[in-house]
Amino acid sequence: MSGSYRFEPTTEGFAVYYRGRKIGEIFPAKESSGRHCFYLSFDDRPRPRTYRGKTKAAEALHAIQRLTAAAKKRRWRSEKLVLMAWDQRPRASETP
């Protein structure tokens, strides 16, 4: 799935496309260790979650996009959406 994302530079970061459709934007940042990373454009918390690599950030955007589409289509309550998102979250053991 990682080869199906396309990144186009914007003034602040990158627009992310999946199968020709824009799914969101990611912005570059640096971790406290100095390592380059990315965060999602709509994550407006004081310390947003960061992803190492554009592809990992794009995969997170894609998962969120799939969940929101399913929530609209199936008319999930907010509790159901949170539950499904909790099941979809990346686990530490799955990180390389």
N, CA, C and O atoms as a GROMACS GRO file, in nm:
protein
  384
    1MET      N    1   0.082  -0.119   0.000
    1MET     CA    2   0.000   0.000   0.000
    1MET      C    3   0.086   0.125   0.000
    1MET      O    4   0.040   0.232  -0.039
    2SER      N    5   0.210   0.113   0.043
    2SER     CA    6   0.293   0.232   0.057
    2SER      C    7   0.325   0.297  -0.076
    2SER      O    8   0.351   0.417  -0.081
    3GLY      N    9   0.324   0.220  -0.186
    3GLY     CA   10   0.356   0.276  -0.316
    3GLY      C   11   0.240   0.352  -0.378
    3GLY      O   12   0.258   0.418  -0.480
    4SER      N   13   0.122   0.343  -0.320
    4SER     CA   14   0.004   0.405  -0.380
    4SER      C   15  -0.021   0.547  -0.330
    4SER      O   16  -0.120   0.609  -0.369
    5TYR      N   17   0.066   0.600  -0.246
    5TYR     CA   18   0.051   0.737  -0.198
    5TYR      C   19   0.136   0.830  -0.284
    5TYR      O   20   0.247   0.797  -0.324
    6ARG      N   21   0.079   0.948  -0.311
    6ARG     CA   22   0.152   1.049  -0.386
    6ARG      C   23   0.158   1.174  -0.299
    6ARG      O   24   0.060   1.212  -0.236
    7PHE      N   25   0.275   1.235  -0.296
    7PHE     CA   26   0.298   1.353  -0.212
    7PHE      C   27   0.329   1.472  -0.302
    7PHE      O   28   0.419   1.468  -0.385
    8GLU      N   29   0.253   1.579  -0.283
    8GLU     CA   30   0.278   1.703  -0.357
    8GLU      C   31   0.312   1.812  -0.256
    8GLU      O   32   0.238   1.834  -0.161
    9PRO      N   33   0.425   1.881  -0.278
    9PRO     CA   34   0.464   1.986  -0.184
    9PRO      C   35   0.363   2.102  -0.182
    9PRO      O   36   0.310   2.141  -0.286
   10THR      N   37   0.339   2.154  -0.062
   10THR     CA   38   0.256   2.274  -0.045
   10THR      C   39   0.344   2.378   0.025
   10THR      O   40   0.463   2.354   0.047
   11THR      N   41   0.287   2.491   0.058
   11THR     CA   42   0.367   2.595   0.123
   11THR      C   43   0.414   2.553   0.262
   11THR      O   44   0.522   2.593   0.306
   12GLU      N   45   0.332   2.471   0.333
   12GLU     CA   46   0.367   2.432   0.469
   12GLU      C   47   0.415   2.288   0.482
   12GLU      O   48   0.487   2.257   0.577
   13GLY      N   49   0.377   2.201   0.391
   13GLY     CA   50   0.412   2.060   0.404
   13GLY      C   51   0.388   1.985   0.275
   13GLY      O   52   0.439   2.021   0.169
   14PHE      N   53   0.308   1.877   0.285
   14PHE     CA   54   0.278   1.794   0.169
   14PHE      C   55   0.130   1.759   0.166
   14PHE      O   56   0.071   1.724   0.269
   15ALA      N   57   0.070   1.768   0.047
   15ALA     CA   58  -0.064   1.716   0.026
   15ALA      C   59  -0.049   1.568  -0.006
   15ALA      O   60   0.037   1.530  -0.085
   16VAL      N   61  -0.133   1.485   0.055
   16VAL     CA   62  -0.124   1.340   0.038
   16VAL      C   63  -0.241   1.294  -0.047
   16VAL      O   64  -0.356   1.325  -0.019
   17TYR      N   65  -0.209   1.218  -0.152
   17TYR     CA   66  -0.311   1.164  -0.242
   17TYR      C   67  -0.305   1.012  -0.239
   17TYR      O   68  -0.198   0.952  -0.235
   18TYR      N   69  -0.423   0.952  -0.241
   18TYR     CA   70  -0.435   0.807  -0.249
   18TYR      C   71  -0.527   0.776  -0.366
   18TYR      O   72  -0.643   0.817  -0.367
   19ARG      N   73  -0.475   0.705  -0.464
   19ARG     CA   74  -0.549   0.673  -0.587
   19ARG      C   75  -0.604   0.799  -0.653
   19ARG      O   76  -0.718   0.800  -0.700
   20GLY      N   77  -0.523   0.903  -0.656
   20GLY     CA   78  -0.560   1.027  -0.722
   20GLY      C   79  -0.652   1.118  -0.644
   20GLY      O   80  -0.687   1.226  -0.692
   21ARG      N   81  -0.691   1.079  -0.524
   21ARG     CA   82  -0.782   1.159  -0.442
   21ARG      C   83  -0.708   1.212  -0.320
   21ARG      O   84  -0.638   1.136  -0.251
   22LYS      N   85  -0.723   1.341  -0.292
   22LYS     CA   86  -0.656   1.401  -0.178
   22LYS      C   87  -0.721   1.353  -0.049
   22LYS      O   88  -0.842   1.364  -0.031
   23ILE      N   89  -0.637   1.298   0.042
   23ILE     CA   90  -0.690   1.250   0.170
   23ILE      C   91  -0.649   1.338   0.286
   23ILE      O   92  -0.697   1.319   0.398
   24GLY      N   93  -0.561   1.435   0.263
   24GLY     CA   94  -0.522   1.525   0.371
   24GLY      C   95  -0.384   1.584   0.348
   24GLY      O   96  -0.327   1.574   0.240
   25GLU      N   97  -0.332   1.648   0.453
   25GLU     CA   98  -0.200   1.710   0.447
   25GLU      C   99  -0.117   1.670   0.568
   25GLU      O  100  -0.170   1.644   0.676
   26ILE      N  101   0.013   1.665   0.547
   26ILE     CA  102   0.106   1.640   0.657
   26ILE      C  103   0.209   1.752   0.660
   26ILE      O  104   0.242   1.811   0.556
   27PHE      N  105   0.258   1.781   0.779
   27PHE     CA  106   0.356   1.887   0.797
   27PHE      C  107   0.484   1.831   0.855
   27PHE      O  108   0.480   1.741   0.939
   28PRO      N  109   0.599   1.882   0.811
   28PRO     CA  110   0.726   1.834   0.867
   28PRO      C  111   0.750   1.893   1.005
   28PRO      O  112   0.702   2.001   1.038
   29ALA      N  113   0.826   1.820   1.085
   29ALA     CA  114   0.863   1.864   1.220
   29ALA      C  115   0.994   1.795   1.257
   29ALA      O  116   1.049   1.718   1.179
   30LYS      N  117   1.041   1.823   1.377
   30LYS     CA  118   1.159   1.756   1.429
   30LYS      C  119   1.128   1.706   1.569
   30LYS      O  120   1.067   1.776   1.650
   31GLU      N  121   1.172   1.584   1.597
   31GLU     CA  122   1.158   1.531   1.732
   31GLU      C  123   1.261   1.598   1.821
   31GLU      O  124   1.352   1.666   1.773
   32SER      N  125   1.248   1.579   1.951
   32SER     CA  126   1.343   1.639   2.043
   32SER      C  127   1.484   1.584   2.022
   32SER      O  128   1.582   1.649   2.057
   33SER      N  129   1.493   1.464   1.964
   33SER     CA  130   1.624   1.406   1.936
   33SER      C  131   1.687   1.466   1.810
   33SER      O  132   1.803   1.440   1.780
   34GLY      N  133   1.610   1.546   1.737
   34GLY     CA  134   1.661   1.607   1.615
   34GLY      C  135   1.622   1.531   1.489
   34GLY      O  136   1.653   1.575   1.378
   35ARG      N  137   1.554   1.420   1.505
   35ARG     CA  138   1.515   1.338   1.390
   35ARG      C  139   1.395   1.402   1.320
   35ARG      O  140   1.303   1.452   1.385
   36HIS      N  141   1.397   1.399   1.187
   36HIS     CA  142   1.287   1.454   1.108
   36HIS      C  143   1.166   1.363   1.116
   36HIS      O  144   1.179   1.240   1.116
   37CYS      N  145   1.048   1.423   1.124
   37CYS     CA  146   0.924   1.347   1.132
   37CYS      C  147   0.812   1.432   1.072
   37CYS      O  148   0.836   1.542   1.023
   38PHE      N  149   0.690   1.380   1.076
   38PHE     CA  150   0.574   1.448   1.019
   38PHE      C  151   0.457   1.437   1.115
   38PHE      O  152   0.448   1.342   1.193
   39TYR      N  153   0.366   1.535   1.108
   39TYR     CA  154   0.242   1.528   1.185
   39TYR      C  155   0.126   1.565   1.094
   39TYR      O  156   0.145   1.629   0.991
   40LEU      N  157   0.006   1.524   1.133
   40LEU     CA  158  -0.113   1.546   1.052
   40LEU      C  159  -0.161   1.690   1.065
   40LEU      O  160  -0.154   1.748   1.173
   41SER      N  161  -0.208   1.745   0.957
   41SER     CA  162  -0.243   1.887   0.953
   41SER      C  163  -0.355   1.923   1.050
   41SER      O  164  -0.358   2.034   1.102
   42PHE      N  165  -0.447   1.833   1.076
   42PHE     CA  166  -0.560   1.864   1.164
   42PHE      C  167  -0.532   1.835   1.310
   42PHE      O  168  -0.618   1.858   1.395
   43ASP      N  169  -0.413   1.786   1.342
   43ASP     CA  170  -0.376   1.759   1.482
   43ASP      C  171  -0.327   1.889   1.543
   43ASP      O  172  -0.210   1.925   1.531
   44ASP      N  173  -0.418   1.961   1.611
   44ASP     CA  174  -0.385   2.094   1.662
   44ASP      C  175  -0.352   2.095   1.811
   44ASP      O  176  -0.358   2.199   1.876
   45ARG      N  177  -0.318   1.978   1.864
   45ARG     CA  178  -0.277   1.973   2.005
   45ARG      C  179  -0.142   2.042   2.023
   45ARG      O  180  -0.068   2.058   1.926
   46PRO      N  181  -0.110   2.084   2.144
   46PRO     CA  182   0.020   2.150   2.167
   46PRO      C  183   0.139   2.062   2.127
   46PRO      O  184   0.238   2.112   2.074
   47ARG      N  185   0.128   1.932   2.152
   47ARG     CA  186   0.233   1.838   2.111
   47ARG      C  187   0.168   1.729   2.026
   47ARG      O  188   0.129   1.625   2.079
   48PRO      N  189   0.155   1.751   1.894
   48PRO     CA  190   0.086   1.653   1.809
   48PRO      C  191   0.165   1.522   1.798
   48PRO      O  192   0.287   1.519   1.816
   49ARG      N  193   0.094   1.416   1.768
   49ARG     CA  194   0.160   1.286   1.746
   49ARG      C  195   0.241   1.296   1.619
   49ARG      O  196   0.193   1.347   1.518
   50THR      N  197   0.362   1.246   1.624
   50THR     CA  198   0.449   1.252   1.507
   50THR      C  199   0.469   1.113   1.450
   50THR      O  200   0.457   1.012   1.519
   51TYR      N  201   0.499   1.110   1.321
   51TYR     CA  202   0.522   0.986   1.247
   51TYR      C  203   0.657   0.995   1.179
   51TYR      O  204   0.690   1.097   1.118
   52ARG      N  205   0.734   0.890   1.188
   52ARG     CA  206   0.866   0.887   1.123
   52ARG      C  207   0.847   0.842   0.980
   52ARG      O  208   0.822   0.725   0.952
   53GLY      N  209   0.861   0.936   0.890
   53GLY     CA  210   0.847   0.908   0.747
   53GLY      C  211   0.713   0.953   0.693
   53GLY      O  212   0.610   0.947   0.760
   54LYS      N  213   0.717   0.999   0.568
   54LYS     CA  214   0.595   1.045   0.502
   54LYS      C  215   0.494   0.932   0.484
   54LYS      O  216   0.374   0.952   0.496
   55THR      N  217   0.545   0.813   0.457
   55THR     CA  218   0.455   0.700   0.431
   55THR      C  219   0.377   0.662   0.556
   55THR      O  220   0.257   0.634   0.548
   56LYS      N  221   0.442   0.661   0.672
   56LYS     CA  222   0.371   0.629   0.797
   56LYS      C  223   0.263   0.733   0.825
   56LYS      O  224   0.152   0.698   0.867
   57ALA      N  225   0.293   0.860   0.802
   57ALA     CA  226   0.193   0.965   0.822
   57ALA      C  227   0.078   0.949   0.722
   57ALA      O  228  -0.038   0.969   0.757
   58ALA      N  229   0.111   0.912   0.598
   58ALA     CA  230   0.008   0.891   0.496
   58ALA      C  231  -0.080   0.772   0.532
   58ALA      O  232  -0.201   0.777   0.509
   59GLU      N  233  -0.022   0.667   0.587
   59GLU     CA  234  -0.100   0.551   0.629
   59GLU      C  235  -0.198   0.589   0.741
   59GLU      O  236  -0.311   0.541   0.744
   60ALA      N  237  -0.153   0.674   0.832
   60ALA     CA  238  -0.242   0.721   0.940
   60ALA      C  239  -0.357   0.804   0.882
   60ALA      O  240  -0.472   0.788   0.923
   61LEU      N  241  -0.325   0.893   0.788
   61LEU     CA  242  -0.430   0.972   0.723
   61LEU      C  243  -0.531   0.882   0.654
   61LEU      O  244  -0.651   0.905   0.662
   62HIS      N  245  -0.480   0.781   0.585
   62HIS     CA  246  -0.567   0.689   0.512
   62HIS      C  247  -0.658   0.612   0.607
   62HIS      O  248  -0.776   0.593   0.578
   63ALA      N  249  -0.604   0.567   0.720
   63ALA     CA  250  -0.686   0.495   0.818
   63ALA      C  251  -0.796   0.585   0.874
   63ALA      O  252  -0.909   0.541   0.890
   64ILE      N  253  -0.763   0.710   0.902
   64ILE     CA  254  -0.862   0.805   0.953
   64ILE      C  255  -0.969   0.832   0.848
   64ILE      O  256  -1.087   0.841   0.879
   65GLN      N  257  -0.926   0.846   0.723
   65GLN     CA  258  -1.020   0.871   0.614
   65GLN      C  259  -1.115   0.754   0.596
   65GLN      O  260  -1.235   0.774   0.575
   66ARG      N  261  -1.065   0.631   0.606
   66ARG     CA  262  -1.149   0.512   0.594
   66ARG      C  263  -1.250   0.505   0.709
   66ARG      O  264  -1.367   0.471   0.688
   67LEU      N  265  -1.204   0.536   0.831
   67LEU     CA  266  -1.294   0.533   0.947
   67LEU      C  267  -1.405   0.638   0.936
   67LEU      O  268  -1.521   0.608   0.966
   68THR      N  269  -1.370   0.758   0.895
   68THR     CA  270  -1.473   0.863   0.885
   68THR      C  271  -1.573   0.830   0.774
   68THR      O  272  -1.692   0.858   0.788
   69ALA      N  273  -1.526   0.770   0.665
   69ALA     CA  274  -1.617   0.730   0.557
   69ALA      C  275  -1.711   0.620   0.606
   69ALA      O  276  -1.831   0.624   0.578
   70ALA      N  277  -1.658   0.523   0.680
   70ALA     CA  278  -1.742   0.415   0.734
   70ALA      C  279  -1.843   0.470   0.835
   70ALA      O  280  -1.957   0.426   0.838
   71ALA      N  281  -1.800   0.566   0.916
   71ALA     CA  282  -1.890   0.625   1.016
   71ALA      C  283  -2.006   0.698   0.949
   71ALA      O  284  -2.120   0.689   0.995
   72LYS      N  285  -1.978   0.769   0.842
   72LYS     CA  286  -2.086   0.839   0.770
   72LYS      C  287  -2.180   0.740   0.702
   72LYS      O  288  -2.302   0.754   0.707
   73LYS      N  289  -2.120   0.640   0.638
   73LYS     CA  290  -2.200   0.544   0.562
   73LYS      C  291  -2.289   0.460   0.653
   73LYS      O  292  -2.405   0.434   0.620
   74ARG      N  293  -2.235   0.418   0.766
   74ARG     CA  294  -2.308   0.328   0.856
   74ARG      C  295  -2.379   0.401   0.970
   74ARG      O  296  -2.443   0.339   1.054
   75ARG      N  297  -2.366   0.534   0.972
   75ARG     CA  298  -2.430   0.618   1.074
   75ARG      C  299  -2.394   0.575   1.215
   75ARG      O  300  -2.481   0.555   1.301
   76TRP      N  301  -2.264   0.561   1.238
   76TRP     CA  302  -2.216   0.522   1.370
   76TRP      C  303  -2.234   0.636   1.469
   76TRP      O  304  -2.224   0.753   1.433
   77ARG      N  305  -2.261   0.600   1.594
   77ARG     CA  306  -2.257   0.698   1.703
   77ARG      C  307  -2.110   0.726   1.731
   77ARG      O  308  -2.022   0.652   1.689
   78SER      N  309  -2.084   0.834   1.804
   78SER     CA  310  -1.945   0.872   1.833
   78SER      C  311  -1.874   0.763   1.914
   78SER      O  312  -1.754   0.743   1.897
   79GLU      N  313  -1.946   0.694   2.000
   79GLU     CA  314  -1.885   0.587   2.079
   79GLU      C  315  -1.836   0.473   1.991
   79GLU      O  316  -1.728   0.418   2.014
   80LYS      N  317  -1.914   0.439   1.890
   80LYS     CA  318  -1.876   0.332   1.797
   80LYS      C  319  -1.753   0.374   1.717
   80LYS      O  320  -1.664   0.293   1.693
   81LEU      N  321  -1.748   0.500   1.676
   81LEU     CA  322  -1.633   0.549   1.601
   81LEU      C  323  -1.506   0.542   1.686
   81LEU      O  324  -1.401   0.500   1.637
   82VAL      N  325  -1.515   0.582   1.812
   82VAL     CA  326  -1.400   0.575   1.902
   82VAL      C  327  -1.357   0.430   1.921
   82VAL      O  328  -1.237   0.400   1.920
   83LEU      N  329  -1.452   0.342   1.938
   83LEU     CA  330  -1.421   0.200   1.955
   83LEU      C  331  -1.349   0.144   1.833
   83LEU      O  332  -1.249   0.073   1.848
   84MET      N  333  -1.398   0.174   1.715
   84MET     CA  334  -1.335   0.125   1.592
   84MET      C  335  -1.196   0.187   1.575
   84MET      O  336  -1.103   0.119   1.531
   85ALA      N  337  -1.180   0.314   1.609
   85ALA     CA  338  -1.050   0.379   1.599
   85ALA      C  339  -0.951   0.316   1.696
   85ALA      O  340  -0.833   0.300   1.665
   86TRP      N  341  -0.999   0.281   1.814
   86TRP     CA  342  -0.913   0.217   1.914
   86TRP      C  343  -0.861   0.083   1.860
   86TRP      O  344  -0.745   0.049   1.882
   87ASP      N  345  -0.946   0.009   1.792
   87ASP     CA  346  -0.905  -0.120   1.734
   87ASP      C  347  -0.806  -0.101   1.619
   87ASP      O  348  -0.723  -0.189   1.594
   88GLN      N  349  -0.813   0.012   1.549
   88GLN     CA  350  -0.728   0.038   1.433
   88GLN      C  351  -0.593   0.100   1.470
   88GLN      O  352  -0.504   0.108   1.385
   89ARG      N  353  -0.577   0.146   1.593
   89ARG     CA  354  -0.457   0.220   1.630
   89ARG      C  355  -0.332   0.135   1.614
   89ARG      O  356  -0.337   0.013   1.634
   90PRO      N  357  -0.221   0.197   1.578
   90PRO     CA  358  -0.097   0.122   1.568
   90PRO      C  359  -0.047   0.079   1.705
   90PRO      O  360  -0.058   0.153   1.803
   91ARG      N  361   0.006  -0.038   1.712
   91ARG     CA  362   0.058  -0.090   1.838
   91ARG      C  363   0.210  -0.086   1.835
   91ARG      O  364   0.270  -0.091   1.728
   92ALA      N  365   0.270  -0.076   1.952
   92ALA     CA  366   0.416  -0.068   1.960
   92ALA      C  367   0.481  -0.191   1.902
   92ALA      O  368   0.589  -0.182   1.844
   93SER      N  369   0.418  -0.306   1.918
   93SER     CA  370   0.477  -0.430   1.868
   93SER      C  371   0.476  -0.438   1.716
   93SER      O  372   0.551  -0.516   1.658
   94GLU      N  373   0.390  -0.357   1.650
   94GLU     CA  374   0.383  -0.358   1.505
   94GLU      C  375   0.484  -0.262   1.441
   94GLU      O  376   0.501  -0.263   1.319
   95THR      N  377   0.549  -0.181   1.520
   95THR     CA  378   0.644  -0.085   1.468
   95THR      C  379   0.777  -0.157   1.442
   95THR      O  380   0.824  -0.235   1.526
   96PRO      N  381   0.838  -0.131   1.326
   96PRO     CA  382   0.965  -0.200   1.296
   96PRO      C  383   1.078  -0.158   1.385
   96PRO      O  384   1.190  -0.208   1.371
   0.00000   0.00000   0.00000
